[in-house]
Every structure is written in C-alpha cells, then in structure tokens.
Amino acid sequence: MIYTDGVHLVSDCGVEDLHYFAKKIGLRREWFQDHKRHPHYDMLSPVILRRAIDKGAAVVSTRGLVKLRAIREQSIGCDTCQYCSRP
C-alpha cells in the first residue's frame, strides 16, 4: 500500500512499487529520496498530493509513517498491493 502524510510518499510493499506509483502520479525517479530507513518521495505540490490520494494513497499522520517504518523493518511487506502493483 502507498501512504502519505501530505509531504512524503512511502510504500510498505517495496521500493519498486513506490517507483511505479510515483510515476503514475507524475513524479520523476530522480526525485526519489533513497534513505536507508525511510525511502520516499517528497510531494511539494498540492496537485501531486491530490493525484496521489485520487490514485489510492492512504493519508496518515507523520507518526503513522514512523509506525509503518517500524513494521516494515520487521517484515518484508505485502505480496500484492491493491493500489500500486503492476498488472
């Protein structure tokens, strides 16, 4: 699943699904922030945020993103994303 706190775009399904989703909403691959513990895209435009939500990104708090990161560190993530998996 793809999540946003209104600023960051993250995935609990892996980086490749995050890249795929980001491309669908108009983000460039070079904008990806490849942080070891928090790989994400920054969404600096309300238009991009609206696109992400319209395409299925779940809005969570920043604290929610931190919890997701902790969960991701304990597991591999999901097998198939309802919103972002490639056909």
C-alpha positions as CSV (number, residue, x, y, z in Angstrom):
1,M,0.0,0.0,0.0
2,I,1.1,3.6,-0.6
3,Y,0.9,6.1,2.2
4,T,1.4,9.9,2.5
5,D,1.5,12.3,5.4
6,G,0.9,15.1,3.0
7,V,4.7,15.6,2.4
8,H,6.2,12.2,2.0
9,L,5.1,9.3,-0.3
10,V,6.1,5.8,1.0
11,S,5.2,2.2,0.4
12,D,5.0,-0.8,2.7
13,C,5.3,-3.0,-0.4
14,G,8.8,-2.1,-1.5
15,V,10.7,0.5,-3.5
16,E,9.7,-0.8,-6.9
17,D,6.0,-0.4,-6.2
18,L,6.7,3.0,-4.8
19,H,8.5,4.0,-8.1
20,Y,5.7,2.6,-10.1
21,F,3.1,4.6,-8.2
22,A,5.2,7.7,-8.2
23,K,5.4,7.5,-12.0
24,K,1.6,7.2,-12.3
25,I,1.2,10.5,-10.4
26,G,3.9,12.4,-12.3
27,L,6.9,12.2,-10.0
28,R,10.3,11.7,-11.6
29,R,12.6,8.9,-10.5
30,E,15.4,11.4,-9.8
31,W,13.3,13.0,-7.1
32,F,13.4,9.7,-5.1
33,Q,15.0,10.1,-1.6
34,D,16.9,6.9,-1.2
35,H,17.3,7.0,2.6
36,K,18.2,3.6,4.1
37,R,15.5,3.6,6.7
38,H,13.0,5.9,5.0
39,P,13.0,5.6,1.2
40,H,10.4,8.1,-0.1
41,Y,9.4,10.8,-2.5
42,D,8.8,14.3,-1.3
43,M,5.5,15.8,-2.5
44,L,5.9,19.5,-2.6
45,S,2.8,20.4,-4.6
46,P,-0.9,20.2,-3.6
47,V,-1.6,19.0,-7.2
48,I,0.7,16.0,-6.7
49,L,-0.8,15.3,-3.3
50,R,-4.3,15.3,-4.8
51,R,-3.2,12.9,-7.6
52,A,-1.7,10.5,-5.0
53,I,-4.9,10.5,-3.0
54,D,-7.1,10.1,-6.1
55,K,-4.9,7.1,-7.2
56,G,-5.4,5.4,-3.8
57,A,-2.6,6.6,-1.4
58,A,-3.8,6.4,2.2
59,V,-3.4,9.6,4.2
60,V,-1.8,9.0,7.6
61,S,-0.1,11.2,10.2
62,T,3.7,11.6,10.3
63,R,3.6,9.4,13.4
64,G,1.7,6.9,11.3
65,L,4.5,6.8,8.8
66,V,7.0,6.2,11.6
67,K,4.9,3.2,12.8
68,L,4.8,1.9,9.2
69,R,8.6,2.1,9.0
70,A,8.9,0.1,12.2
71,I,6.5,-2.6,10.9
72,R,8.4,-2.7,7.6
73,E,11.7,-3.2,9.3
74,Q,10.2,-6.3,11.0
75,S,8.7,-7.8,7.8
76,I,9.2,-7.9,4.1
77,G,5.9,-6.2,3.3
78,C,2.9,-7.3,1.3
79,D,2.9,-9.7,-1.6
80,T,0.4,-7.7,-3.8
81,C,-0.6,-4.1,-3.5
82,Q,-4.2,-3.3,-4.2
83,Y,-3.3,0.2,-5.4
84,C,0.2,0.1,-6.8
85,S,1.1,-3.4,-8.2
86,R,1.9,-3.7,-11.8
87,P,-0.6,-5.6,-13.8
